[in-house]
Amino acid sequence: MRILSWNVNGIRAIMKKNFLEWLSAESPDIVCIQETKANDDTIPKALRELSDYRCFVSSAERKGYSGTMILSKNKPNSFAAGIGIPQFDSEGRFSIADYGKFILFNVYFPNGNSGSERLQYKMDFYDAFLRHIDAVRDTGKKIIICGDVNTAHTEIDLARPRQNENHSGFLPEERAWIDRVIEHGYCDTFRIFKQEGGYYSWWDYKTRARERNVGWRIDYFYVSNNLKDMVTDAFILSDVYGSDHCPIGIEINI
């Protein structure tokens, strides 16, 4: 099974940049999308009418903001658009699909750059999410988590760590949360296969950072350790354009 994840920075914008052609060529079993910036009534009709995929949407209450989506060739047993906490569910940041053999969490984690209040919201979101997946995993379920985490974990996960150590996205408390995720029994799948730096998934548009590969690896696939041995590949599709992020993916033998 091949699963992809992509922060598209607007689903309607990416549709104008050959998204459907890309999707047809890649033909993943599942693609998880973050930052749709669309509500149920503004999701492009072409996506809802794809013959090969079912479309599952989680929208923010605020128009044109946040939002996640799962396109899946196989219908999951169930779909949920939140974790039961209104202050977090209201932003459309969760698309959760139960496939029986695993539960897929497609998450657009908050950005903490707009001030101390928003950074606290991000940290509270992080903690609530970890408690939630722990509770699910502790029932014996296998878990896949993907999406834009909005934090680079270690110094090899961004091009300029020293210049960014006081900026949200690389703060000690944000990085420590990823440490806790791993300590709680989840694996960063990309690091199973690649231990060196230089691999990024986001680049700043304004400074044309992608041309110089001055980037951040802030998009991830984590799996619970009871699924780790089934992961056969993890990768970053850095040659795919259309957003300030590029797609990432895993292959699993499930």
Summary of the structure (lengths in Angstrom):
residues: 254
radius of gyration: 16.8
end to end distance: 7.1
largest distance: 47.7
contacts: 831
relative contact order: 0.15
helix: 30%
strand: 26%
